């Protein structure tokens, strides 16, 4: 996975609100998640522990499982 496919919302809102989020973390969450689960709306959640943040990052993709729509540190995630 060389290029990361993202929604306009991710590029224009999420990265503006959370400029510390690195695209490499999102790529890693998609390729090697600690857990992956589908949401009721069909979107898919992927979690990855990010040592730099000392937290789990939740990356939400569209139904295709590759288009990143949202990403944020998930304080409530328990592996």
N, C-alpha and C positions, 0 to 999 in steps of 0.2 A: 504494500500500500504506500505509494509514493505521494500522491496528491490526496488531500483531505477534502471531501465534498461537504459543503456547509450550506445552511439556509441563510437567507438575507437577515433573518432575526439574529442568528448566531453572530454573523459578521458585524452587524450594525448596532446591536443592543448588548448581547452577552459580552463580547470582547471589549466593548466600551465601558460597561459596568465593572468588569472583572479583567483588567488588562494584564494581571499576573498569570492568567491561564495560558499555558503553552500548548501549541498545536501538537507537539510531540507527545504530550501526556494524553491528549484525546486519541491520537493514533494508537498509542499503547493500550488504552482502555478498550478500543475496538478489537485489537488483535489478541490481547492476552488479559481479558477481564478476570477479576477475582470472582465476580458473579455477573450473570446476565439474566434479565427477566423482562417479559413483555408487560406493558401497561394495558389497561382496559381500552384505551383509545388506539391501540396498535403500535404505538411508539415503543422503542426498546431502550431499557436502561442498562448501562454497562458501568461497573465500578472498578477502580484501580487505586491502590494505595500509592500516594505520592510522598516520598520521603521529604522532599523539599518543603512541603506544606505540613507534614506530619499528620495528614488527614487522607480520607478516602475521597476521591473525585468521582462524582456521578456524571456520566456523559449520556445524554439522551439523543437517540437517533430517530429519524423517521422510520416508517414501517420497513423500509428497505434494509435497515440495519447498518447502513454506511454513511448516510447523510446526517451530519451532526447538527442538532437543533439547539441544544442547551448543554451547559457544563457548569458545575459548581461544587465546592466542597460540601460533602454530605455529612453533617454533624451527627445524624441519627443512624447512619449505617453501621450495622454490626455484622462482621464476617461470619 
